[in-house]
């Protein structure tokens, strides 16, 4: 019995340690750190084409811009490559059908891409000769059609017109207002749809019906919010809706506790839903969660896209019609360190984006008479044996180690060889002669 009791006490102490550690780690996650980690995670989700997948690029890009208005810069090849991919997506769809009469692009998705263009200082009225605003309005006249058959998508179209500073025709406004007045929301995704409608309602011209529609939609959203906000998707959209409506200053932590049941307090929802949605690496369950949650963590809404245009675009050069070389090439620095620790560096080395390190070595050898290399072919690709005429001696147990050098001079050995490693923009790669 004593032995069993001691074992139980040991397990109990162990569990307490785990709970204490979890609690301590959770408390360290702040809104600001979550934004930084989430932004980094979202950027790391890009594929080999520097995008996030077909029809997801626009949401990713305006999310990054909402979180960090200076992320996009025409002089930054990293951000421009992603914006280029967004444009290619849209141009490819337009090449199939100029009116975008395609199920996956109709209405709401086009609205998202217009928001992506606005967030990156492009003109949806003249997108490589296409008037996307006029095209969107034609889609809205055909509502419902294809997947553009619910007010969640319709609200995206309204928000796009709003952020583009376009006049919203009265018949479009009436459809949105009537939805809010009569609370005609989906039975399954009602809270999400209502939140998007409420955000869009704030774009409309102020009036009695608009105000009444906002009030009724707000009442629908916050009713039983403790039990009906079931996940980070619903919570983040609802907070955006309340934020743009200035519902009791939802982003303030000073709301009276007596109002908690009426209007959720931001820091409550932050702890209950949003921070809990983060994984240990600062990421999310999927990129869609990042699109919804990150703007709220940064205390922004989708209507703030127009503010990006107003604040940032006059400072930036326009996106060029013809993409400059910087958008299609990666630049790195290469250093060779021999056994006497003497170093030779080759700067501003360029190769097409997504080139392997082997490609950089071949280009450097072709352009620089004082650089040469050779290697042996293995099942893992090319194994570099000789650099600048010096061959690593197997008898002396020598080999050319490949490391990445950071801005402070710290080195990190690469886990891949020259045939598979793809350098990122601005990286410093060093080959140094080592023994084992």
Secondary structure, DSSP 4 states (H G I P E B T S, - for coil): -HHHHHHHHHHHHHHHHHHHHHHHHHHH--HHHHHHHHHHHHHHT--TTSS-STTTHHHHHHHHHHH-TTS--TT-HHHHHHHHHHHHHHHHHHHH-TT---TTTTTHHHHHHHHHHHHTT--GGGBTTB-HHHHHHHHHHT-SBTTB-SHHHHHHHHHHHHHTT----HHHHHHHHHHHHHT---SSSHHHHHHHHHHHHTTSPP-HHHHHHHHHHHHHHHTTHHHH--SHHHHHHHHHHHHHTT-S-TT-S-S-GGGTTTS--HHHHIIIIIGGG--TTS--SSHHHHHHHHHHHTT--GGGHHHHHHHHGGGSPPPPSS--GGGTEEEEEEEEE-TT--EEEEEEEEEETT--HHHHHHHHHHH-TT--EEEEEETTEEEEEEETTEEPPTTTTEEEEEEEE-TTS-EEE-SS-TTT--PPTT-EEEEEEEE-
